[in-house]
Structure formats: structure tokens, C-alpha cells
């Protein structure tokens, strides 16, 4: 891909208008959401969606999340059952992605679903993302705006660092408030958690009034964010570390001695919001070996630990 000049757009009416115009013309624009910055393209255009895979170096068997402005727009694309409607009404707009059967004739590029008969859909809560969707009047395919397998971006600077010169523009609305990708859930034949994320599992189970099953290992890629090695910094990670060994940089949680701390007060919400930013900072420091404090495996801790395990996994 030939280098292009990546524009930094302000998150005002003019910037949103420019971002929408670029997307309408088939260009790639990173847009802010409450979870992470997404690399957006017109989901109805094969060429635009193909450009996402090219810019990110993303394998084409890894499906994309489609962002829409409302439940009404989502129902034009996918078949909703009673559980899906209940969850959408409870948690949209917000950090929940639903994987549902694709409607015959839906105006979505086949590249989005990577050959599957399902589609991943979300209504973002971020005001600027919703404004772009409204101005464009089309669904947007938008995986995280980073090179495939690397740390997800929670600021415009992170996007520029990873994809500058490869995409048309970044709409800068400051840091993301949630800081972790959306929770992904399939509702058929029964609700299954495909990826933990910014919406805690217990909130979903409370809404449905029943437990949610776990994805079975070895069943292949059924949704975005399921690659074994993902979200990786340049250095190696050692998880559940009580303290740093010689030569290691400590990424702490809670009241521990650390070079960087996700949350000195042991707040999982703060830790989730800071996780990717801290990993980016460790990259900037040139950290080669990173020790990470134990994170409680409850609530948002489930999603934090999922990202850390994938970041620590052997890399191909």
C-alpha cells in the first residue's frame, strides 16, 4: 500500500462532515467509540472493506464488527430472536456486540462476515461515532484501528502510531472511556459468550435471567477478537507476577510497587480504561520483558485477563 497523508480531524461538526465524506468515497477513517478507536469503512462496499484488511494486515478469515446507528438499522441486516431484542434494548447503544444470522439480501459486503452466515452488530454509545453513522446513512465495518495482532488504540495518537500513512484520517475525540473492546455474544441456539469485553458477563446474565455459556475451544473463528495471539506489545508478558524480576518492567494493579499501575486503588473499571494505554506506554519505553500483577477474574477483570492472556500468547 502506497503511503498517504493521514489527516487528523477535530471531533466537531466540520470534522464529522469531512469524515463522513471520506467514508462515502470509500476511504478508511478511524473513528472514536467508547471502547477503542475503530478503523471504519463503508460496510456495503467490497472495495472499502477489503482496504481494512489490507491496512491492518488482518487475515481475511477474521470477521469484522458492523456498527449501525440503531436497533432499527440492525434489524435490516440480521435476524433477531427474543433474547437478542432484549439485550439490544437493554444495552444499546453500548459495548455489546451481537452475532446473529445474516438476513438474505442484506446490503453488507460478504467480506465482513469472512464467509460465515452470521454478522456481528453493535450500536456504539460514543456521540461522535453515532454522528458519523447518521451523517453517512450507511453501516460501518470497524475493527480496532491498529495493525493486526498489536495493542488496540484508545487515543488518536495510538492510531497514528500504528496506521499513519495507511488510512485517510482519524477523528480525534480524546481517550476512549471504556478502553476495552465490546463484549461479543451469540444468542442462537442459546446465549454463548464469544468474547468478554466492556460489558460485564453478570450484567448480561441478569438481563436474560439465566447463565450464559462459554465458547468451546477448538471450534474455530466464529467472531472477531478470537485469535490466540492478539493485543500484543513488542515486549513479552509474564502474568500473575507478585513482583518484577531483574530486567523486567512491572505493570501493577492495586497497592504494589510498579513502573506503571493500571489502578493503584484496585478499580477494575479504571484498569480496563488504562490497559491498552499502559501497554502503549511500555512500548514507548522500550520494555522487553513485562511482569503483570494478578487481576481479579470477576466483572471487567474477565475481559482484562482475556486481553492479557492473548497479549502473552506465543506469536506466529
C-alpha positions, 0 to 999 in steps of 0.5 A: 500500500502506497503511503498517504497523508493521514489527516487528523480531524477535530471531533466537531461538526466540520470534522464529522462532515469531512469524515463522513465524506471520506467514508462515502468515497470509500476511504478508511477513517478511524473513528472514536467509540467508547471502547477503542478507536475503530478503523471504519469503512463503508460496510456495503462496499467490497472495495472499502472493506477489503482496504481494512484488511489490507491496512491492518494486515488482518487475515481475511478469515477474521470477521469484522464488527458492523456498527449501525446507528440503531436497533432499527438499522440492525434489524435490516441486516440480521435476524433477531430472536427474543433474547437478542431484542432484549439485550439490544434494548437493554444495552444499546447503544453500548459495548455489546456486540451481537452475532446473529444470522445474516438476513438474505439480501442484506446490503453488507459486503460478504467480506465482513462476515469472512464467509460465515452466515452470521454478522456481528452488530453493535450500536456504539454509545460514543456521540461522535461515532453515532454522528458519523453513522447518521451523517453517512446513512450507511453501516460501518465495518470497524475493527480496532484501528491498529495493525493486526495482532498489536495493542488496540488504540484508545487515543488518536495518537495510538492510531497514528502510531500504528496506521499513519500513512495507511488510512485517510484520517482519524477523528480525534475525540480524546481517550476512549472511556471504556478502553476495552473492546465490546463484549461479543455474544451469540444468542442462537441456539442459546446465549454463548459468550464469544468474547468478554469485553466492556460489558460485564458477563453478570450484567448480561446474565441478569438481563436474560435471567439465566447463565450464559455459556462459554465458547468451546475451544477448538471450534474455530473463528466464529467472531472477531477478537478470537485469535490466540495471539492478539493485543500484543506489545513488542515486549513479552508478558509474564502474568500473575507476577507478585513482583518484577524480576531483574530486567523486567518492567512491572505493570501493577494493579492495586497497592504494589510497587510498579513502573506503571499501575493500571489502578493503584486503588484496585478499580477494575473499571479504571484498569480496563480504561488504562490497559491498552494505554499502559501497554502503549506506554511500555512500548514507548519505553522500550520494555522487553520483558513485562511482569503483570500483577494478578487481576481479579477474574470477576466483572471487567477483570474477565475481559482484562485477563482475556486481553492479557492472556492473548497479549502473552500468547506465543506469536506466529 
